[in-house]
Amino acid sequence: MRILLLSATGQPEANLESARHFIENKSSIDKITVLSSDYMNKQGKTQLLVQSLQNIQEIEVEILNIKQGYEESNMLAIQQMILDWANNHSAKDSFIFNITGGTKLISMALDRASMLLGSKRAECFYQSRDHKVVWYQRQSDKIVYPISNNLNLQQRVVSRGYQITKQQLITDISIEELRYAQKLIELMQYDFNKGRSLCSFINLLASVSTEQKSLTLAFEQMKSEQNAQLTKLAEVTHHHLFEFDSATNLITFKSEPARDFMKGGWLEVYVGFECFKALMSLNPQAELAINVELNKKDTPNEMDVMFIHHAHLYCIECKTAKTMANENAKDVLYKLSALHDFGGVNQKRAVVSLYSLKDYNLTRAHNSDIKIFQEKDLLNLSDLILIWLQPEVTA
């Protein structure tokens, strides 16, 4: 039997990414043992880790509890506990120790216990920040292996106590929705201000339609240019989202979801598709979803675009409203800043806005490590996303 021993921690990705790597690369892991403290148990971190490991694969997971307080005070006692646990197994059993998580005393105890057990019986590794398994205490020349696969979105958020209750994979978007979004961007490429004004006008039509509780709306003050643009949009999407009578300025939304899409959901589709294009050259197997709804302890939340790349969880909010140029941006930035427990240290956040943010909000975003893509950035968004996805170079 080959057993993986790891420590419960506030950063579960340090355990989950490598565990999945071993399982999917057929490393013959027969059981996983979680070394846990009283503190981790009370915080619920241990149970979340066990649940997350079993979501990756149906495998036996046991918990080995450290005596209360020892994780911060008694390395030798932890070491002896690990040795006693190992020696209670058959002499033919072998162990893999992950020293990445837990307190420093736990990591030291794992390291020392593996040395006392010997490299024929116990191997040790560390999961690096750049998504690699770094071996030591091992009988092999090669010590560094890249972790080839990411967790999927559900596996990632479960470890943080969330559940994805609804999502739309980017590969499931309709061609009509994509055509609509791309046509708006095409109009902005030709004349940015006119194209953006059309987006705002459609937002207005959708808002008035919602207020009047009617999917059909006649708008007498429509300009001839707006009339022509709506006619073209209806044709491009084969009238899938709305019908438009250019003679009477009568617009009929096909459904409430179609109206919501035209009011702002189109930007989520466009951003998701541009991220997908960028990812295809780097990580073709990456899972990307839009309109993600999540729940934690009956508290709902949502994210416009989410994906995982090189063990980092990317979360993007998409906004078409003019109010992003004013105070509304503060609320969006606060929402993203407050989600620090959502993805842990390996999380990247961004806002894509049709309108530019005020300088003080740009400063707030920079201080919170939130990337801003705004205004004409939308016209070459996939190129800018590709740059954002590149690993950070450290001196």
C-alpha positions in Angstrom: 0.0 0.0 0.0 1.2 3.5 -0.9 -0.1 6.3 1.4 0.0 10.1 0.8 0.3 12.0 4.1 -0.5 15.7 4.0 -1.4 18.5 6.5 -4.7 20.4 6.7 -4.1 24.0 6.0 -5.9 27.3 5.3 -4.5 27.1 1.7 -6.0 23.8 0.5 -4.7 24.1 -3.0 -1.2 23.1 -1.6 -2.7 19.7 -1.1 -5.3 19.3 -3.8 -3.3 20.2 -6.9 -0.5 17.7 -6.0 -3.0 15.0 -4.9 -4.8 15.2 -8.2 -1.5 15.1 -10.0 -0.6 11.8 -8.4 -4.0 10.3 -8.9 -4.3 11.3 -12.6 -0.7 10.2 -13.3 -1.5 6.7 -11.9 1.0 7.0 -9.0 -0.8 4.2 -7.2 -2.0 6.2 -4.2 -4.1 3.7 -2.2 -5.0 5.9 0.7 -4.6 9.5 1.9 -4.0 10.5 5.5 -4.7 14.0 6.6 -2.6 15.3 9.5 -4.9 17.7 11.4 -4.9 20.0 14.4 -7.7 20.9 16.8 -7.7 24.4 15.3 -8.1 23.1 11.7 -10.9 20.8 12.9 -12.8 23.6 14.6 -12.4 25.9 11.5 -13.9 23.2 9.4 -10.8 23.1 7.1 -10.1 19.4 7.7 -13.6 18.3 6.7 -13.6 20.5 3.6 -10.2 19.0 2.6 -11.5 15.5 3.0 -14.6 16.3 1.0 -12.5 17.9 -1.7 -10.1 15.0 -2.0 -13.0 12.6 -2.3 -14.4 14.8 -5.1 -11.2 14.2 -7.1 -11.5 10.4 -6.7 -13.3 7.9 -4.5 -10.4 7.0 -2.2 -10.0 6.1 1.4 -9.2 9.2 3.5 -8.3 9.0 7.2 -7.6 11.8 9.7 -4.6 11.7 12.1 -5.2 14.3 14.8 -2.3 16.1 16.5 -2.7 16.6 20.2 -4.1 20.1 21.0 -1.5 22.8 20.8 1.4 20.6 19.7 1.3 22.1 16.2 2.7 25.3 17.6 4.8 24.0 20.5 6.2 20.4 20.2 7.8 19.3 17.0 9.3 16.2 18.6 5.9 14.9 19.8 4.5 15.4 16.3 7.5 13.6 14.8 7.0 10.7 17.1 3.3 10.5 16.4 4.1 10.3 12.6 6.7 7.5 13.2 4.3 5.5 15.4 1.6 5.9 12.8 4.0 4.7 10.0 5.3 1.8 12.0 1.8 0.6 12.7 1.6 -0.2 9.0 3.0 -3.2 7.2 6.8 -3.0 6.5 5.8 -3.3 2.8 3.8 -0.1 2.9 5.4 3.1 1.6 4.7 6.8 2.2 4.7 10.1 0.4 4.9 13.1 2.7 3.7 16.5 1.5 5.4 19.1 3.6 3.8 22.2 1.9 0.9 22.7 4.3 0.5 23.1 8.1 2.6 25.0 10.6 6.4 25.1 10.3 6.7 22.7 13.2 4.5 20.2 11.3 6.6 20.5 8.2 9.8 20.0 10.2 8.3 16.9 11.9 7.3 15.4 8.5 10.8 16.1 7.1 12.6 14.5 10.1 10.2 11.5 10.3 10.8 10.8 6.6 14.5 10.8 7.1 14.3 8.4 10.1 12.0 6.1 8.0 14.5 6.2 5.1 14.1 6.9 1.4 13.2 3.4 0.6 10.1 3.7 2.7 9.2 7.5 2.8 9.6 10.2 0.1 9.1 13.9 0.6 8.0 16.7 -1.7 7.1 20.3 -1.6 4.6 22.0 -4.0 6.2 25.1 -5.3 4.4 28.4 -6.0 5.0 27.9 -9.8 2.9 24.8 -9.8 5.6 22.1 -9.5 6.2 19.0 -7.4 9.7 19.3 -5.9 11.0 16.0 -4.5 13.7 15.4 -2.0 14.4 12.4 0.2 13.9 10.3 -2.9 15.9 7.7 -4.8 15.7 9.4 -8.2 17.8 11.8 -10.3 14.8 13.9 -11.4 13.4 15.9 -8.6 11.2 18.6 -10.2 7.9 17.7 -12.0 5.4 20.1 -13.4 1.8 19.6 -12.2 0.1 19.0 -15.5 -3.6 19.3 -14.7 -5.7 21.9 -12.9 -8.5 21.2 -10.6 -11.9 21.9 -12.2 -13.9 24.9 -10.9 -16.2 22.9 -8.6 -13.2 21.0 -7.0 -11.5 24.3 -6.4 -14.3 26.1 -4.7 -15.5 23.2 -2.6 -12.2 23.3 -0.8 -13.2 26.9 0.3 -16.6 25.9 1.5 -18.5 27.1 -1.7 -20.7 25.1 -4.1 -21.3 26.1 -7.7 -25.0 26.0 -8.1 -25.2 27.2 -11.7 -22.7 27.9 -14.5 -22.6 28.2 -18.3 -19.5 26.7 -19.9 -18.1 28.9 -22.6 -18.4 26.1 -25.1 -22.2 26.1 -24.6 -22.9 29.7 -25.6 -25.1 30.1 -28.7 -23.6 31.3 -32.0 -26.3 34.1 -32.1 -25.2 35.4 -28.7 -21.6 35.4 -29.8 -22.4 37.1 -33.1 -24.4 39.8 -31.2 -21.4 40.5 -28.9 -18.9 40.5 -31.7 -21.1 42.9 -33.8 -21.1 45.4 -31.0 -17.4 45.2 -30.7 -17.1 45.6 -34.5 -19.2 48.8 -34.4 -16.9 50.1 -31.6 -13.8 49.3 -33.7 -15.2 51.4 -36.5 -16.3 54.3 -34.2 -15.8 53.6 -30.5 -18.0 56.3 -29.1 -20.9 55.6 -31.5 -20.7 51.9 -30.8 -20.6 52.4 -27.1 -23.5 54.8 -27.4 -25.6 52.1 -29.1 -24.8 49.8 -26.1 -26.1 52.4 -23.7 -29.2 53.0 -25.8 -30.0 49.3 -25.8 -29.5 49.3 -22.0 -32.1 52.1 -21.9 -34.5 50.2 -24.0 -34.2 47.0 -21.9 -34.6 49.0 -18.7 -37.7 50.7 -19.9 -39.1 47.4 -21.1 -38.4 45.9 -17.6 -40.1 48.9 -15.9 -43.2 48.6 -18.2 -43.3 44.8 -17.6 -43.6 44.2 -21.4 -41.2 42.6 -23.8 -42.5 44.9 -26.6 -41.6 48.5 -26.6 -42.1 51.4 -29.1 -39.5 54.2 -28.8 -40.6 57.2 -30.8 -37.4 59.3 -30.1 -35.1 56.8 -31.9 -32.5 58.3 -34.2 -32.2 57.0 -37.8 -28.7 55.7 -37.1 -30.0 53.8 -34.0 -32.8 52.4 -36.2 -30.3 51.2 -38.8 -28.0 49.6 -36.2 -30.8 47.7 -34.5 -32.0 46.4 -37.8 -28.5 45.1 -38.6 -28.2 43.5 -35.1 -31.5 41.7 -35.6 -30.4 40.4 -38.9 -26.9 39.3 -37.7 -28.5 37.2 -34.9 -31.3 35.9 -37.2 -33.8 37.5 -34.9 -32.9 35.0 -32.2 -32.8 37.6 -29.4 -35.2 40.3 -30.6 -37.5 41.4 -33.5 -37.3 45.0 -34.7 -39.8 46.9 -36.9 -37.8 49.7 -38.4 -41.0 51.4 -39.7 -42.5 51.9 -36.3 -39.4 51.7 -34.0 -41.0 48.7 -32.3 -38.6 46.3 -30.5 -39.8 43.0 -29.2 -37.4 41.0 -27.0 -37.9 37.3 -27.5 -37.7 36.6 -23.7 -36.6 38.0 -20.4 -33.2 36.2 -20.6 -32.7 37.6 -24.1 -33.5 41.1 -22.8 -31.0 40.7 -19.9 -28.4 39.4 -22.3 -28.8 42.5 -24.5 -28.7 44.8 -21.5 -25.3 43.6 -20.4 -24.9 39.9 -20.5 -23.4 40.2 -24.0 -20.2 41.5 -22.4 -19.8 38.4 -20.2 -20.1 36.2 -23.4 -17.5 38.4 -25.2 -15.1 38.5 -22.3 -15.5 34.8 -21.7 -14.8 34.0 -25.4 -11.8 36.4 -25.5 -10.3 34.6 -22.4 -11.0 31.3 -24.1 -9.1 32.4 -27.2 -6.1 33.4 -25.0 -6.2 30.2 -23.0 -6.2 28.0 -26.1 -2.6 28.8 -26.9 -1.5 28.2 -23.3 -3.8 25.7 -21.7 -6.3 24.0 -24.1 -7.8 21.9 -21.4 -8.7 24.8 -19.1 -12.3 25.0 -17.9 -13.9 28.4 -18.3 -17.5 29.3 -17.3 -19.6 32.4 -17.3 -22.6 33.5 -15.2 -21.4 31.4 -12.3 -23.6 31.3 -9.3 -22.1 30.1 -6.0 -23.4 29.5 -2.5 -21.6 29.3 0.9 -23.6 28.6 4.0 -26.8 29.7 2.2 -25.2 33.0 1.2 -25.4 33.4 -2.6 -22.7 35.0 -4.7 -22.0 35.3 -8.4 -19.1 35.8 -10.8 -19.3 36.8 -14.5 -16.3 34.9 -15.7 -14.2 32.2 -14.0 -11.4 29.9 -15.0 -8.3 28.2 -13.7 -4.9 28.5 -15.3 -1.6 27.3 -13.8 -3.3 26.7 -10.4 -4.6 30.3 -10.3 -8.3 31.0 -10.0 -9.2 33.9 -12.3 -12.4 35.9 -11.4 -13.6 38.6 -13.7 -16.5 41.1 -13.3 -18.0 42.6 -16.5 -19.8 45.9 -16.5 -21.4 48.0 -19.3 -23.1 50.7 -17.1 -22.1 54.3 -17.4 -22.1 54.4 -13.6 -18.7 52.6 -13.6 -17.3 56.0 -14.4 -18.5 57.2 -11.0 -19.2 55.6 -7.6 -20.5 52.3 -8.8 -17.0 51.1 -9.5 -16.2 51.2 -5.8 -18.9 48.6 -5.0 -17.5 46.3 -7.8 -14.0 46.6 -6.5 -15.1 46.0 -2.9 -16.9 42.8 -4.0 -13.8 41.5 -5.7 -11.5 42.5 -2.7 -13.9 40.8 -0.3 -13.5 37.4 -2.1 -10.0 36.8 -0.8 -11.2 33.6 0.8 -12.6 32.4 -2.5 -9.4 31.5 -4.2 -6.7 32.0 -1.7 -3.2 33.3 -2.5 -3.4 31.8 -6.0 -6.2 34.0 -7.2 -6.3 36.8 -9.8 -9.1 39.3 -10.2 -10.1 41.7 -12.9 -12.8 44.1 -14.0 -13.8 44.6 -17.6 -15.7 47.9 -18.0 -17.2 49.6 -21.1 -16.5 52.9 -19.4 -13.3 54.2 -17.8 -12.9 54.3 -14.0 -12.0 57.5 -12.1 -8.3 57.8 -11.1 -9.0 57.2 -7.5 -10.8 53.9 -8.3 -7.9 52.9 -10.5 -5.6 53.5 -7.5 -8.0 51.5 -5.3 -7.9 48.6 -7.8 -4.1 48.7 -8.1 -3.7 48.6 -4.3 -6.1 45.6 -4.2 -4.2 43.8 -7.0 -7.3 44.0 -9.3 -6.5 44.3 -13.0 -8.6 46.8 -15.0 -9.5 46.5 -18.6 -11.5 49.5 -19.7 -12.9 51.3 -22.7 -10.8 50.6 -25.9 -9.1 47.7 -24.1 -12.1 45.7 -25.3 -11.0 46.1 -28.9 -8.0 43.8 -28.5 -9.0 42.1 -25.3 -7.7 38.6 -26.0 -4.1 40.0 -26.6 -4.3 41.9 -23.2 -5.7 38.8 -21.4 -2.8 36.7 -22.9 -0.3 39.1 -21.4 -2.1 39.0 -18.0 -2.0 35.2 -18.1 1.8 35.1 -18.4 3.6 34.0 -15.2 5.0 36.9 -13.1 8.8 37.3 -13.4 10.5 37.7 -10.0 14.0 39.1 -9.7 
